[in-house]
């Protein structure tokens, strides 16, 4: 009878320890999930901010004002130079 009681006591202690370890792991995983969710939210916000910045940087009015500031001109037939691809006789390159 004493052995049975000791065996049951050990079983109860082990199951209690297992319960504590399981609860600790569950809380640790919940905290990690919460951190990952916050990081995903921050990355999504940063991505949206970068998308807005990209649209602002590539707007036609901004590009045109930069081109004017740098002295660039639009292409016209008067300033276009055509380059011909001269192939030697016989078609070999």
Backbone as JSON, one array per atom type, in Angstrom:
{
  "sequence": "XXXXXXXXXXXXXXXXXXXXXXXXXXXXXXXXXXXXXXXXXXXXXXXXXXXXXXXXXXXXXXXXXXXXXXXXXXXXXXXXXXXXXXXXXXXXX",
  "N": [[0.82, -1.19, 0.0], [1.98, 1.2, 0.73], [3.86, 1.6, -1.26], [2.2, 1.97, -3.46], [0.94, 4.37, -2.72], [3.19, 6.09, -2.72], [3.9, 5.9, -5.4], [1.61, 7.01, -6.58], [1.8, 9.59, -5.49], [4.18, 10.51, -6.67], [3.34, 10.46, -9.32], [1.33, 12.41, -9.27], [2.86, 14.68, -8.58], [4.58, 14.8, -10.82], [2.7, 15.21, -12.87], [1.75, 17.69, -12.06], [4.07, 19.28, -12.34], [4.39, 19.01, -15.11], [2.08, 20.34, -15.92], [2.67, 22.97, -15.08], [4.93, 23.54, -16.67], [3.79, 23.35, -19.19], [1.87, 25.43, -19.12], [3.61, 27.62, -18.83], [5.02, 27.48, -21.26], [2.89, 27.92, -23.01], [2.16, 30.58, -22.35], [4.53, 31.86, -23.07], [4.59, 31.38, -25.83], [2.25, 32.75, -26.55], [2.99, 35.39, -25.97], [5.08, 35.67, -27.79], [3.65, 35.42, -30.18], [2.06, 37.71, -29.99], [4.05, 39.69, -30.14], [5.0, 39.17, -32.75], [2.72, 39.74, -34.24], [2.47, 42.5, -33.76], [4.84, 43.35, -34.98], [4.3, 42.62, -37.63], [2.18, 44.35, -38.15], [3.5, 46.81, -37.92], [5.3, 46.56, -40.06], [3.51, 46.46, -42.2], [2.42, 49.03, -42.06], [4.73, 50.53, -42.61], [5.22, 49.64, -45.22], [2.97, 50.65, -46.56], [3.46, 53.38, -46.22], [5.8, 53.64, -47.71], [4.8, 53.02, -50.24], [3.12, 55.22, -50.7], [5.06, 57.21, -50.72], [6.54, 56.42, -52.96], [4.62, 56.8, -55.0], [4.42, 59.57, -54.82], [7.01, 60.38, -55.51], [7.16, 59.53, -58.14], [5.39, 61.04, -59.57], [4.04, 62.68, -62.45], [4.23, 65.52, -62.57], [6.28, 66.14, -60.76], [8.45, 64.82, -61.95], [8.59, 66.22, -64.34], [9.24, 68.81, -63.4], [11.77, 68.32, -62.3], [13.15, 67.6, -64.63], [13.09, 69.98, -66.06], [14.55, 71.59, -64.31], [17.05, 70.43, -64.55], [17.66, 71.03, -67.1], [16.78, 69.46, -69.22], [15.29, 68.4, -72.32], [12.27, 67.74, -74.14], [11.82, 64.98, -76.41], [12.11, 65.55, -79.88], [11.53, 65.54, -83.44], [13.39, 67.25, -84.58], [15.67, 67.23, -83.0], [16.4, 64.63, -82.85], [18.57, 61.94, -83.33], [19.27, 59.48, -85.63], [20.44, 56.18, -85.68], [21.99, 53.94, -87.74], [22.06, 50.47, -88.32], [24.6, 49.12, -89.7], [25.14, 46.48, -91.8], [27.61, 44.18, -92.85], [28.41, 43.2, -96.25], [26.91, 40.24, -97.43], [25.73, 39.43, -95.12], [26.94, 38.35, -92.84], [28.08, 38.61, -89.48]],
  "CA": [[0.0, 0.0, 0.0], [2.88, 2.35, 0.8], [4.43, 1.78, -2.61], [1.14, 2.52, -4.31], [0.79, 5.78, -2.35], [4.36, 6.82, -3.22], [3.78, 5.94, -6.86], [0.57, 8.0, -6.9], [2.34, 10.9, -5.14], [5.12, 10.86, -7.73], [2.55, 10.72, -10.53], [0.67, 13.71, -9.09], [3.91, 15.7, -8.67], [5.02, 14.9, -12.22], [1.64, 15.83, -13.67], [1.75, 19.11, -11.67], [5.2, 19.9, -13.01], [4.07, 19.06, -16.54], [1.09, 21.4, -16.09], [3.36, 24.25, -14.94], [5.76, 23.72, -17.86], [2.89, 23.57, -20.33], [1.32, 26.79, -19.0], [4.69, 28.56, -19.1], [5.25, 27.46, -22.71], [1.73, 28.55, -23.64], [2.29, 32.03, -22.17], [5.67, 32.31, -23.86], [4.17, 31.38, -27.24], [1.28, 33.83, -26.73], [3.76, 36.63, -26.0], [5.79, 35.7, -29.07], [2.63, 35.69, -31.2], [1.7, 39.12, -29.85], [5.18, 40.46, -30.69], [5.03, 38.98, -34.2], [1.57, 40.48, -34.78], [2.84, 43.92, -33.74], [5.87, 43.56, -36.01], [3.62, 42.57, -38.94], [1.42, 45.6, -38.28], [4.47, 47.87, -38.19], [5.81, 46.38, -41.43], [2.44, 46.84, -43.12], [2.37, 50.5, -42.04], [5.92, 51.01, -43.32], [5.02, 49.34, -46.64], [2.01, 51.62, -47.09], [4.14, 54.68, -46.27], [6.72, 53.61, -48.85], [3.98, 53.08, -51.46], [2.71, 56.62, -50.87], [6.26, 57.96, -51.1], [6.84, 56.06, -54.35], [3.68, 57.5, -55.88], [4.76, 61.0, -54.8], [8.27, 60.56, -56.23], [7.02, 59.24, -59.56], [4.31, 61.81, -60.17], [4.5, 63.36, -63.67], [4.59, 66.93, -62.35], [7.59, 66.17, -60.12], [9.44, 64.43, -62.95], [8.73, 67.34, -65.28], [9.96, 69.91, -62.77], [13.17, 67.91, -62.21], [13.73, 67.66, -65.97], [13.28, 71.4, -66.38], [15.63, 72.09, -63.46], [18.31, 69.89, -65.04], [17.85, 71.51, -68.46], [16.46, 68.43, -70.2], [14.25, 68.78, -73.27], [11.49, 66.64, -74.68], [12.32, 64.51, -77.71], [11.39, 66.05, -81.05], [12.23, 65.1, -84.64], [14.48, 68.16, -84.92], [16.9, 66.92, -82.24], [16.57, 63.18, -82.8], [19.62, 61.38, -84.18], [18.99, 58.08, -85.93], [21.64, 55.38, -85.87], [21.69, 52.79, -88.61], [22.85, 49.26, -88.07], [25.23, 48.74, -90.97], [25.56, 45.09, -91.87], [28.53, 43.94, -93.95], [27.88, 42.44, -97.38], [26.85, 38.8, -97.19], [24.9, 39.19, -93.95], [27.67, 37.79, -91.7], [28.48, 39.62, -88.48]],
  "C": [[0.87, 1.26, 0.0], [3.49, 2.64, -0.57], [3.41, 2.42, -3.55], [0.94, 4.01, -4.0], [1.96, 6.62, -2.85], [4.31, 6.96, -4.74], [2.75, 6.98, -7.28], [1.05, 9.42, -6.58], [3.31, 11.39, -6.22], [4.37, 11.2, -9.01], [1.87, 12.08, -10.44], [1.7, 14.84, -9.2], [4.38, 15.89, -10.11], [3.95, 15.56, -13.09], [1.53, 17.32, -13.34], [2.88, 19.87, -12.33], [4.95, 20.04, -14.51], [3.07, 20.18, -16.82], [1.75, 22.78, -16.02], [4.2, 24.55, -16.18], [4.89, 24.03, -19.07], [2.29, 24.98, -20.29], [2.39, 27.84, -19.3], [4.95, 28.64, -20.61], [4.11, 28.13, -23.46], [1.81, 30.07, -23.52], [3.43, 32.59, -23.0], [5.3, 32.39, -25.34], [3.16, 32.48, -27.51], [1.99, 35.17, -26.82], [4.51, 36.76, -27.32], [4.84, 36.0, -30.23], [2.23, 37.15, -31.18], [2.79, 40.01, -30.44], [5.21, 40.36, -32.22], [3.88, 39.73, -34.87], [1.87, 41.98, -34.82], [3.87, 44.23, -34.81], [5.24, 43.54, -37.41], [2.82, 43.85, -39.18], [2.35, 46.76, -38.6], [5.03, 47.77, -39.61], [4.77, 46.77, -42.47], [2.32, 48.36, -43.2], [3.54, 51.09, -42.81], [5.77, 50.79, -44.83], [4.05, 50.35, -47.26], [2.64, 53.01, -47.19], [5.09, 54.74, -47.47], [5.96, 53.65, -50.18], [3.53, 54.51, -51.74], [3.9, 57.46, -51.33], [6.66, 57.66, -52.55], [5.92, 56.77, -55.32], [4.01, 58.99, -55.94], [6.03, 61.25, -55.62], [8.11, 60.37, -57.73], [5.87, 60.01, -60.22], [4.84, 62.57, -61.39], [4.92, 64.81, -63.45], [5.96, 67.04, -61.69], [8.69, 65.83, -61.12], [9.68, 65.57, -63.94], [9.51, 68.49, -64.65], [11.44, 69.57, -62.59], [13.87, 67.99, -63.57], [14.01, 69.1, -66.37], [14.45, 71.96, -65.58], [17.0, 71.61, -63.96], [18.57, 70.29, -66.49], [17.58, 70.46, -69.52], [15.32, 68.91, -71.09], [13.48, 67.53, -73.68], [12.04, 66.22, -76.04], [11.45, 65.08, -78.83], [12.17, 65.58, -82.28], [13.41, 66.0, -85.0], [15.77, 67.81, -84.18], [17.16, 65.42, -82.13], [17.64, 62.74, -83.79], [19.33, 59.9, -84.37], [20.31, 57.37, -86.2], [21.23, 54.17, -86.7], [22.61, 51.64, -88.26], [23.37, 48.78, -89.42], [25.67, 47.29, -90.9], [26.5, 44.92, -93.03], [27.86, 43.12, -95.06], [27.92, 40.96, -97.07], [26.08, 38.46, -95.92], [25.62, 38.62, -92.74], [28.08, 38.89, -90.75], [29.83, 39.34, -87.94]]
}
